[in-house]
Amino acid sequence: ANACGLGHQWPMVLGLLQEMSRHQLAPSVVTYNTALSACERVQQWAVAVALIQELRTEQLQPDVITYSSLISALGKAHRWRQALGLFASMKSNRVVPNVVTYSAAVQSCEDLPSARRLLEEMRSMQLAPNQVTYNAGEAARPGHRTGSEVRSSLLLPRCSGSSAVALRGQARDAAGEQGADSAGGQVTVDLRKLVARCIQLAEEAGEKMREVQARPSLEVVDKGGEYVASGEYVVDPQTAADREVEELCVAALLAEFPCVAVVAEETVTEGLQVTASAQVAPLTRQSALAALSATWPAELESVEASRVVVYLDPLDGTGEFVKGNLVPVTNLFGIAVDGVPVAGVINQPWAPGLPKGRTVWGGPGAGVHGADLSVKESQGLLCTNRVVHSDRCAGALSALGVKAEADLQRTSATGYNFLAVIEGYFPLFVLTRKGTKKWDSCAGEALVSALGGLTTDAVGRPYSYSSDLDTINNSCGLLAARSPAAHAAAARIIAQALAPWPTDVDDVTSYNTAISACERGEEWPKALQVFCEMRSRHVEPDIISYSNAISAAQRGFCWSIALELLADMRDRHLEPNLITFNSAICATATARRWEDALVLLSELQRENLPPDERSY
């Protein structure tokens, strides 16, 4: 159960709980905590609530881990009042909260007074707030807003006319520095200047990375790793270089371009102050000046700032950096307009044979500069990540013709893998799992596109690069190729070999098709995972979605999930049909929950739905 939970296989965890019951094995608090943790990771708050009720039914006492997981799950679902109520009941039940519990409670808050009160209470108990606690406390603001809106209120500046608030400070005069449309006072940006600034910052960042790497300690912390397909725990490291580079770059970007949204990987800049006195350094780097004089599409000379997003990865390939494998390490700046990457900058501080590293930059219409674009013999079939987080990867690689490790390059550094495709060392860059973010791929996609190539998810669907933090995950992997034909062939092979493929589009019909295909294919955990993803991406399930998910729960003997889905369906004012009721009745009957089955049968009749043979 623990392995499934850490692998985000929450339906499997619940299935194992049911299996324990059938074998008359009594689950312990530790078992329930594992299931709760799995539900918390994928924001299944309703299932988590049902689990804690079931735990109490088994006459088990929730401990601090139980409460922490459930509070976190409720917070992620924006049920902050319910989370705080649970926090209060925890203390009344004489369970002492720890730093993790307080952090989860503070993070759930959507109003400042509650967050501040919890922080003060935490200090009074002589508990030291950690980075997560402070980030959550700084992000709390009055009003009912989503977690992403609360967080982005500090990271993403907003403009109105000729003024802006960058993070929590006073921005420079936006109209004066960035230009204002004379008709409506709309702030505009010259993308050539923005690209040039990103290039100069990338090279300064490379110098900072080399300086940090030479220090006695990299000051590594684990942001929260995960167990991979092999069963090994892989940390998600953050170093002093990640933190210092991000702070340097975000401050400089917002000082010069205060109305441009900046989405950066680390959380260290959420409290950054950018004031009116912030100085903008002149552009002096040769490559930055070259970008200013390069030929860019005319429409990029004056773009409304509200349409522009800069995606920043201050240090890509941190795992390689920590291990001392420095060649693949890069920093990445991607610029998108209306959700489409238009420029990319990749700085490689430890490029072989170049003591000062190199910077590759460009975009559609401007070409690619700083890269070796000569024709060369391919070094293999494809490149991919070294760490495999999903067992889907092996199947995809095999379908694409990989027979031995010599056929590919494994490097856990997205920017470096993009460079391998851009420079023709490998025809494909393939990832088949959720794992990378938009800051990993925006720069590379712009550069591949500049060469006439394509970058999409693993089955050929494009990603959108907006400033919405709820969509920063590249949920369905990556597929990049300089050759559109090679890209199309690979996307077709992956889609056919690994169907049904999880969807990340905002189309309820596509989700229903995927859920149904999984459910009919006896892959009920996968069906429930797709339903989960649908909800997390704010696609509203319909009657068909719920019916298929309840049917999947029934196939997995997960009667409690079936009942939770039925209740959630009603909460959303969707009326269950005969198929829905029958699946729920079968789920409870299979689990010998005859009382629940009779209640459902009565409800079916009250809804004026005539029971059929399957109902009885």
N, C-alpha and C positions, 0 to 999 in steps of 0.2 A: 504493500500500500504506500509506503514511504517513497519508493522509487517512482511509482506512477504519479504521486502527488508532486514530486519535484520535477517531473517531466510534463507538468500541466495536463496530465491525463485524468482530470477530475471525474469524468463518468466512470472510468475504470476503478478508481478508488471506491466510489459508491457501490459499484458492482461487487468489489471484493468484500465490502461490509455486508452486503446481502448474502454473499457466499459463506461468510463466517457464521451468519445466523442459521443458514440451512444446515451447516455442519455442527450446529449447537456449540459453537465457540463464542465465548462472551468477549466482545470488544472492550478494551480498556480506555481510559481517558486519553492515553497516548495515541491509540488507534483513531479515536474521534478527532483528536487534534491534527493528525495527519490529513484526515479528510477535510477538516475545516480550513487548513492551510491551503490545500489544493483549490478549494472553492474561492478562497480569498484572492488567490493569484489571478483567477480568471473572472473575478467580479460577480460570482454567483451568490449574492447575498441571501436570496430567498432560500436556496438550498442550505446555506450555512445556518440560517435561523432554524430550519427544520432539523438539522443535525444536533444543534444544542438542545432542542426540545426532546429529541430522541435520546440523547445522552442522559438527560434528567429522568426520562421514563425508565431507563436502565438502572436508576438509582446511583448514578455516578455524579461526582461533584466536579463542576468545571474548575480548572485551575487558571493561572495567570496567562498561560499560552492560549487556552480556549478563548478567554475574553479578548485578548489582544488580536487574535485572528478575526473574530467576529466584528469587533469594533472597526478594524481596518476594512473588512468587506463592506460594512454599512457606510463607512466614509467614502469609499470609492463609488458607491451607488448614490452618493449625494443625500443619504438619509442621516444627516449629521445630528439632528435632534434625537433620533433613535439611538445613534451611537453614543451620545452623551448620556442618555438615559441608562443604557447598558453599563457605561462606565460608573455611574452612580450606584447602580444595583450591585456591581462588583464589590465596591467598598462595603456596602451594607451586608454582603455575604461573607465579609471578612477575608476577601482575597486581596492581597496587597499588590497594587499596580507597580510595574517596573518602568524603565526608560522606554522600552518598546511599546508598552501600553499607552503611556502618556504621548509618545510621538504619534501613534495611530489616532488617539483622541484629538490631539491638536490638529493633525493633518485633516481630520474630518470636518473641522469647524469651517463654517462659511460666514462667521461674523467675528469681528476683532475682539470684543469684550470676552467672549468665551475662551478664545485662544489665549489671550493674555492671562486670564484667570488660571487656566491650566498650567501655564508656564510658571506663574508665581507659586502655585501649589506644589509644583514639581520641585522648585528650588527649596521651598520650606521643608520638603522631605529629604533634603540633601541629595537629590538626584541631579546629576549633571546633564543638561540637555545636550543632545548630539546634533550633528549637521542636519539630519532629517527633521528634528524637532524645530530647530531655528528656521529652516526653510519654510516649514508649514506655518509657523507663527508669523513670519514676515508676510506670507502670502494671504493670510486671513483678511478679508475685507467685508464691510457691511453689504447686505443684500443677498438674494438667492441666486447664486451663480454656480456654474459647474466648476469642478476642480481645475479643468484646463483653463477656464476663464480666469479663475483666481490666480493661477500660476502665471499665465501669460500677461496678466495686468502689470506684472513687474518686468517681464522680459521683453514684451512687445510694445514699443511706444506707439501712441496714437496721435494723429495730427488733425487739426481743424484750422483751416485757413493758414496763417503764417506762424503758428506757434505749436509746440508739441511738448509732451512730457516724456522724456526718455528714462525708462526705468522709474526711479523715484526722485530724479533730480530735474533741474531746469535745463532745457535744451537751448542750443544756440538758435538764433533767429532763422527759422526754417526757410522763409521766403528769400532772405538775403543769401544764405549759403547754398540752397538747393534750387532756387528759382521758383517763381509762382506764375501760374497762368493768369494773364491779365483779365480774362473774362470772368473767371469764378474764384480766383485766389487759390486755386488748387496747387499744392506743392508738387514740383516735378523734380526728377533726378536725371542727370546726365550719366547714363550707364557706363560710358567710357571712363569717367572719373571714378566711378564706384569700382570698376574692374581694376583700374590702376592702383587704387588704394588697397584693394584686397591683395594684389600682387606684392606691394611693398610690405604689408602686414604679414603675408605668408613668409617672406624672406626674414623679417624680423622674428617671426615665430620660430623659424628654423634655427636661428642663432640662439634663441632662448632655450630650445629643446636640447641643443648641443651643450649649452652651459649647464643645464640641470643634470644632464646625463653624466657630466664630469664630477658632480658632487659626490660626497661619500654616501649619501642616502637619497633615494628617489622619493621617499615619503609615500610609500604605496598604501592605499586603503582599498578594501573590497566594497564596491558599491552594491553588491548583492549578486552573487553568481548563480549557477544552476548546475544540475546534474545532466550530463550529455548522454548520447545514445549508448556509449560504452559503459555507463554507470559511474564514470569519473566526475568528481566535482570540479568545475572550472570557475575560477574567480572572475569577476568583472572588475579589473583593476583600474584605479585612478591614481595618477602620480602628481607630484608637484608641477611637472611640466604641463599636464592637462590643465591644471587650475590656473597657473600663472599665464600661460599662453591665452587661455580664454579671456581672462580678465583684461589683459593687454589689448586684445583684438576687439572685444565688444566695446570697451571704453572708447577706443579710437573711432570705430565705425559710427557709434551713436553721437560722438562729438561732432563729426562732419556731416553725417546723414541722419539726423534725429527722427525723421519721419519714416525711415525704412525699417521694417520689421526684421529683427535679427533672431534667428532660432539657433541656439548653441547647445552642445551636448551636455556639458556639465552644469551643476546647479550653483556653482560658486559665484556667479554674477547676478543672482537674483536680488541681492541687496546692494548692487553697485550704484554709487552716486555719480552722475554725470552732470556737471554744472556748466553755467554759462561761461565760466572762465577757462573751461577745458581748451587746451591749445591743439590746433590741427597742424601737424608737422608737414613741411613741404614734401612733395614727391621728388625723390632723388635717385632712386634705384633705376638702373638702366632698363630692366624689363618692365617696370611700371611706366616709364616714359615711352617705351616702345608701344605699350598698349594704348596710350593716349593718342599716338600718331597712327595707329593701325586703322584699317578700313573696317568699320562696323556697319551693320544695317542702319539706315537713316532713322528708322523708327525708335532706335535705342538712344538717340541723342537727347530726347526729352520725354521721360516716362513719368506718369503720375506715381508719386511715392507710395500711395496706398496699394498699388498693383505689384510692388516689388518686395521680395523676401530674400534675405541672405541666410543661407544655411552654412553653419560653421562647425567643423570638427577640429578642435584645437590640436588633437594628436590621434591620428588614425593608426590602429595597430598597437594599442597600448600593451597587449599581451606579449607581442614580439619585443617591444621596447623594454619591458621588465626583464625578459629573458636574455637581453643583450643582442638579439638579432635585429640590428639597426637598419639594414638596407631597405626592408619593406615599410619602414615607418614614414608617415607623411603627415602634413596638415592640409585640410581641405576647405575651400571656399566655393560654394555654389550659389549662383544668382538666378532666381526664377522671376518671370513676369507672367502674371495671370496663371500661375501654376505650372508654367513650362520653363525648364532650364534653358537659359540663354547665354550663360558664361560660366566657366569653371576655372579654378586655379588649384593646382596640386604642387605643393612644395615637398621635395624629397631631400631632407637635410644630409643624409648619408648616402647619396648617390655614388656608385662605384667610380673611382677615378676623379671625383670632383670634391676637393676639400671643403668648398663652401656650399656643396649641394647644388641642386638645380630647381627651377620652377617651370612647370608646364602650364600654359594658359591658353585660352581661346574660347571659341563659341561659334555657333552657326553663322556663317557670313563673314567671320573674321579668321577662320582657319585655326590650326593648332600650332603653337609656338613653343620651342624649348624641348621638343621631343624628337627622337630619332625615328623618322617615318620612312626610312629606307626599306626596300623589300628585303625580307630575310626569311630563312627557313624556319618553319614553325617548330617549337620545342615540345609540342604535344597536342593533344586533342582539346584540352580546356584547362582553365585554372578555377580553383574553388577554395573554400576556407579549410584550414587545417583541422579545426575543431568541428566535429559533426554533432549537431544538437538533435538530429532527427534521423530515424531509420529510413526515411523516404530518400535520403541522399544517395545511398548505395544503389537503389533501384534506378534512379535517374541517370547516374553515371554509367551503369551497365547498359541501359537503353541507348545511351549516346555513344556507345562503342568502347568505353574504358574497360580494358582487360587487366591492366597492371598499373602500379603506382607510377611507372615511367611514362604513362600516357598523360599525366596531368601534373600540375603544380598546386601544392597545398600551402597557402599562406593566409593567416588570419589578419588580413589588412586589405580592406576593400579598395582604398585608393591605389595601392600597389597592383592589385589585380586588374583594375581599370587600365593602369599604365601598360600592363602586359598585353592587353587587347589593343590599346591605342597604337603601340609600337610594333604590333604584328608578331609578337612572340607566341601568342596563343589566339586561335580564332574565336574562342568563346570564354566568357566568364559566367559561371553557373552557380546559383544558390537556390536550393529548393525549399527553404524554410523561412519562417519569420525569424528575424534576427538583426538585420541591418535597419538603419533608420534613414530618413531623408537626408540628414547631414552627411551620411556615408556615401550616398549615390548621386546627389545633385550635381556636384562638380564633374564627376566622371561621365554622367549622362550628357552634359553639355558638350564635353570634349569629343565623345564618341559620335554624337549627332553632328558635330562640326566636320567630321570625316565621312559623313553620309551613312553612319551606322545607326543601330537601334539599341535602346535600353528599355526593358519592360519588366513586368513580373515574370515568373518562370514559365508561364504559358502564353505570353505575348500580349498582356494587357498593360496599357500605360498607367503610370502613377501620376498623381497630381501633387505639385509642390506648393501648397498654400501655407499660410501661417497658423492653421488650425492644429493645435498640439494633439488633438485626438486622432490625427491621421499621420503622425510622424513615422509609424512603423511601416516598413515594407513587408506587408503581411503575407505575401505569397512569393517571397524570394526575389531573385534578380536573374536576368538573362541579358547579357550585353554582347554585341558582336559588331565588328566593322562592316561585315557583309550582311545586307538585309536578307539575302537568300539563305545564308547559313543561320541567321537568327530565326527565320520562319520555319526552317526544317527542324531546328532544335526545339522550338516551342511546340511544334506539332508532335514530335516524338515524346516529349515530357508529358504533354496533356494526355496522349493515348496510353502511355506506359503506366501512368500513375493515376488514372481516372478512378473515382471522381475527384477532381481537384478542388480544394477549398476555395471559396470565392471571397473576394474582398470588394466587389462592386456594390453600389447602393441600389440594387435591383432585387425586390422581394421575390420575383419569379425565379431568378437565378439561384437564390438561396434555397427556395423551396425545392427546386430541381435537385440541388446538391444533397439536401437533407433526405429527400425521398430516395435518391440513388443509394445513399449510404445505408438507410434503414432497410431497404429491400435487399441490399447485398449483405445482410446480416452483420453490418459494421455499425452496430448501434452506438458505441462510444464516439465514433467519428461523426455520426449524425447529430449527436448532442453537442459536440464541439462546434460544428458548423452553426447550429442554432445559437450557441453562446457568442460566436464571432458576430453573427447577425445583430444581436442585441448590443454588443460592445461598440459596433460601428453605427449605431443609431438608425438602423433599418427596422421599421416597425413590423413585427411578425403579424401575419393574418391568420385566419382560421386554419388554412392549409398548413402553415408553418407549425402551429401548435399541435395539430392533429398528427403530423408526421413525427414531431419530437416526442409526443406522448406515446406513439406507437413504438418508437425506438426505445424509450424507457421501459415499456412493457416487454420488449424482446430481451432487454438486459436484466429483467426481474427487479427493476428499480421502482417499486411501487411508490415510494415516498417522493421521488422526482416526478412521477406521473401526476400525483395529487398536487404537488407544488405548481407544476405547469398549468394544471386545470384551474387552480386558484388564481394564478397570475393572469391567465387568459380572461377570467371574469373581471379582475381588477381593471383590465384594459377595455372593458365593455364589449368584449367579443363573446358571442353566444356559442357554446359548444354544440356541435352537431352529433348525430348518431354515431358516426365513426369515432369521434373524439371520446364520447362516453364509453363506447365499447372497448377501446384501447385501455382506458383507465380502469374499467371494470375487470378486464382480463389481467391487468397488472396486479390489482389487489387480490384477485382470486388465486392467481398463481402463487402469491406470497401467503396464501391462507388467511388473508385479512378479510374474512367473510363479512364482518360488520361494516367495513368500509365499502365493500362491494354492494351490499344491500342498500346502503345510504345512496350510493351513486345510482343504483337502479331506480330508487324512489325519486331522485332529482331528475333523472331522465324523463320519468313519467309526468312529473310536475311541469316540465318544459313542453309537454304535449308532443313528445317524440315517441312514436310507437316502438317498443323494444322488439328486436328480432331474435332469431335463434342464437346468434352470437352473444347477445346481451344476457340471455338466460343461461 
